Amino acid sequence: DTTGRLGGIFAPTLIIGGTEDPFFSESILRETAEKIPDAALCVYDGAGHGIPKERKRRYEDDTLAFLNDRLGGLSGSRGQMVSSRAKEMG
């Protein structure tokens, strides 16, 4: 168990998961996000383990918003600026 080491991750981290994921429960996602200092969390209602395919557009939008928020000034793939989001996105 490496849970105790999560607090040592200082890179901006985006955690994305679904409420129907058979491998990672929503509570595990939330616990993980709380333990990583600069983590953002997106939980997709009804999504399973294949979010990039299941929710492609939202996944792309949330990822771009996270990158823009953390790195600033990135342009979205659709040619517009992506808005910033709060710690818990989506």
Secondary structure, DSSP 8 states (H G I E B T S, - for coil): --GGGGGG--S-EEEEEETT-SSS-HHHHHHHHHHSTTEEEEEETT--S-HHHHTHHHHHHHHHHHHHHHH---B-TTSSB-----SEE-
